[in-house]
Amino acid sequence: MTEAIQNFIEQTGFSMFAKNPLSLIMIGIACVLIYLAIVKKFEPLLLLSIAFGMLLTNLLGAEMYHEHLFAGGHVHWNLFSGGVVPDGTLIKSFEELGVSQNVIDYLTTFQNQNLGLPAAGLLDYLYLGVKLGIYPCLIFLGVGAMTDFGPLIANPKSLLLGAAAQIGIFATFVGARLMGFTGAEAGSIGIIGGADGPTAIFVTGKLAPDLLGPIAVAAYSYMALVPVIQPPIMKLLTTKKERMIKMETLRPVSRTEKIIFPIVVTVLVSLIVPSATPLVGCLMLGNLFRECGVTERLSKTAQNELMNIVTIFLGVTVGATATASTFLSPKTIKIIVMGVVAFGVATASGVLFAKFMNLFLKKKINPLIGSAGVSAVPMAARVSQKVGQAENPSNFLLMHAMGPNVAGVIGSAIAAGVLIALFG
C-alpha cells in the first residue's frame, strides 16, 4: 500500500516540479502574460492563447507537447505513435541534427530506463499547422479579407514607405549575426521588425523553430506596444512644422482597380520572390474575396469564423513551444532586446524616408505616415493619425497612413520570402 501511494505521488505534477523547478517560473510568466492580455488588453486575441499554451506545456506530466517530435526543425513522423525505445542510432541522428541538449537528455533518460517514448499529445498535432506553414497563411487570408487596399492603389508612392520600414528587419538581422546568432536565427529575430506576428511565426517555424516561443511573445508584445513605442520616435525625428503638414484627399479607386491589384501583385511577387508566394498569395486571395463582389460569404467567413478558429490554434500551439529549457536562456533576453531594436529601426526608417522623399516632392507628405510602414494593421496607421491630430486637430492622416501600412504587410511578406530563400 505504501509503495502504491509512493508511485502515485511520483507520477503527480508536484513531484515532477521538484525535479524541474524552472517550469514553475514559466507558469508564472504565463500568468503574467494572461494578466497583460486580459487587464492591459495587450493583443488579447492572440496573447491570451499564447499564454495559455505556455501554461499547458509547462504543466509537467500532462504530455500535451513533446519537443523531440519536432527537434532539429524536422517533423519526426515515426515517433508520433510513441512506444519507440530510443537507441544509440536514434540519439546519434538527433545529435547530428544539432538538437538541443535538453532533448538529447530527455531521449537518453528513456533509453537508460528501456522505456518507450510517449505518444503525441493534442498540442503536437495542432502544432503541425504551424510547422507546415498552414496557420500563418490562413491568418493572412483573413487579413486580406479585412483590409482595404484602396489607399495604397490611390497613392502608389506609399509602397516606398512600406519598403523603407523593412530596413528594420535587415538591420536587426546584421546586428543579430554580430551577436553570434546563426543566419537562420538572425533572420527569424529580424522579422520581428516587420511588426507582423503571423509572418514572424511563419519564418521562425521554417528557419529556427526552437526560438518560436520567445520570438512569438516578443513580436506580439511589441505589436501591442505600438502606441507606446512609436510616438516618441516619430516626434524625435520630425519637427512640429512637419507634423502639421496637411495632405490632399486621396482620389477614388474604382472597383476594377481593386480587383486587378491583388492578381497583379500575386503574379509579380511570385515571380520575383517565389518563397513569399504562400503569404502574399493568401493575403491577396482574401482581398479578392472582399473586392470582387460575388463571394461575400467567403469574405465574411475568412474575416470571422476562419480567422477566429485559426487564431486560437496558432496562439495555443506557439505558446506550447515555450518550454522552460528553451525560453529561460540568454538567447531569449537577446531576442527581446533585438526585437525592440528591430521595431524602433523600422519605425525610424519609414519616417526618415518620408522626409527624404519630401526633398523631391512638390506636394509634401506628412512624415508621420512613414511610421505606418510597419505592418501592424491598422494600429500603426491610427498612431500616425493620433500624433498628427495632436499637432493639428484638423489634420486627417488615417487613410494616407493606411497606404504604407498595407504596403508594410506586403513588404514584410516579401522580406520573409527573401530570408527563407537565403536560409531555408
ABEGO torsion letter per residue (X at the ends): XAAAAAAAAAABAAAAAAABAAAAAAAAAAAAAAAAAAAAGBGAAAAAAAAAAAAAAABBGAGABBAAAABGGBBBAAAAAEGBBBBAAAAAAAAAAGBBAAAAAAAAAAAAAGBBBBBBBAAAAAAAAAAAGAAAAAAAAAAAAABBAAAAAABAAAAAAAAAAAAAAAAAAAAAAAAGBBAAAAAAAAAAAAGBAAAAAAAAAAABAAAAAAAAAAAAAAAAAAAAAAAAAAAAABBAAAAABBBBBBBBBBAAAAAAAAAAAAAAAAAABAAAAAAAAAAAAAAAAAAAGAAAAAAAAAABAAAAAAAAAAAAAAAAABBAAAABBAAAAAAAAAAAAAAAAAAAAAAAAAAAAAAABABBBBAAAAAAABABOAAAAAAAAAAAAAABAABBAAAAAAAAAAAAAAAAAAAAAAAAAAAX
